[in-house]
């Protein structure tokens, strides 16, 4: 029969069957009653059987001894898109994919040759619209009164979606299995007596035991003694046996004797009758995290900076002890009042604007405002703030910059005084590098030397000092040895004229740490002229005294001793 099916299928199908054959229905089952049934009984039974076949959810069919369909129930249209009359005369292989037909011919042939029934044979078929449909086929042989094989009666069920669901389930199971085998969390199950029935490989990474070593072991044996009683009390409660637990912190003993802190989560396992059968859980090793949190908290408490956690609601949630040390307020006072109450009235508008930026997710760096201390004074605070929008929190690192601001203000005042002195000094002031380069010159210097500041800086010290003055090298040596020098030099103006100057110079460190020097030059031209006139006057007076004929003397009134007697006394 299989050979006949193969030959007819290879010829591309059969001629259209007769109308009588197309209308043929499957033979109804024989009557179970005694004796020969009446015609009416047969008609009623056939009607019931036909109604059952034609309303079944599966496709019911019959094939003859050649394997050609002689009957097809209307369900074939739902499964493969064909009207029943379109498949009559075809073989099942005509509806299959070519490669599927080749695969199944020897399988089906074995059943047909033996005339045996077959069940749950899966086969891929081509729907009339071209898509692939997976059918599950079961059939029983039909024999005549003499026991000869007349064909098969069978049923096909569409299992396409079921197979897809099974494949999806297998895929998900494989993904879950891969997750369980590779996750860092310890996945476990215990029975009602608390004995381990499963552990994933994470057990060995966390506690040092292989899953095989833990199998059948009582869980309580490996818990810290203080935690054993806690777990026993917990598991004895009805709520835990029906709901499980979440976030329970337990200390487990490692194989090397040390302990690891695990965060445990579990749900109860029920048997087929709904009775409690144990727990299934997942434990996460949080030992390192807890150590890090403890270190973070320690640094939080010991930091000299003012550290805080605040909310977008305008409240400080947590502050470290540096706040109390700096402002005098207790932690409770700082965290129970809106932070704006502590802000200087003049700084509140800017503080509200800064808070709005943080609410938008923007970082706030080096924002400064004044906070009121418990004694009524104010301290300047500099804020570096970082929003955590998902949690509605702000992390703040705050530094007291009051002294820094006072120093900066003093520096500004000092700089202002120096600038005023520099600009208005009657002496020339030059800011230089010890090697002779000039960095700046005040207005008096430009007037005395008859050059612009830019010209003075470009020409340098050697162009201002008379090169023939030997005293320059002595003064430079003195400054190099002691850091300062004082003396007189001869200077040159732009027009070539020379003038004497009294110069004081000292070395200091500039902002960049490099050596700088300052030269203050006082024009002593007039003083030198006055000194010369005084010497000349003294010379003429002495000449007069030494040549006058009268005796001139000077007597000390206190000692009555002569302080001066002119030469005339000898004459």
Secondary structure, DSSP 8 states (H G I E B T S, - for coil): -HHHHHHHHHTTS-----HHHHT---------SSS---HHHHHHHHHHHHHHHHH-SSEEEEEETTSBEEEE-THHHHHHS--HHHHTT-BHHHHB-HHHHHHHHHHHHHHHHHT--EEEEEEEEE-TTS-EEEEEEEEEEEE-TT--EEEEEEEEEE-HHHHHHHHHHHHHHHHHHHHHHH-SSEEEEEETTSBEEEE-THHHHHHS--HHHHTT-BGGGGB-HHHHHHHHHHHTSHHHHHH-EEEEEEEEE-TTS-EEEEEEEEEEEE-TTS-EEEEEEEEEE-HHHHHHHHHHHHHHHH-SSEEEEEETTSBEEEE-HHHHHHH---HHHHHSSBGGGGB-GGGHHHHHHHHHHHHTT--EEEEEEEEE-TTS-EEEEEEEEEEEGGGTEEEEEEEE-HHHHHHHHHHHHHHHHHHHHHHH-SSEEEEE-TTS-EEEE-HHHHHHHTS-HHHHHHH-GGGTB-TT-THHHHHHHHHHHHSEEEEEEEEE-TTS-EEEEEEEEEEEE-TTS-EEEEEEEEE-HHHHHHHHHHHHHHHHHHHHHHH-SS--EEE-TTT--EEEE-GGGG-
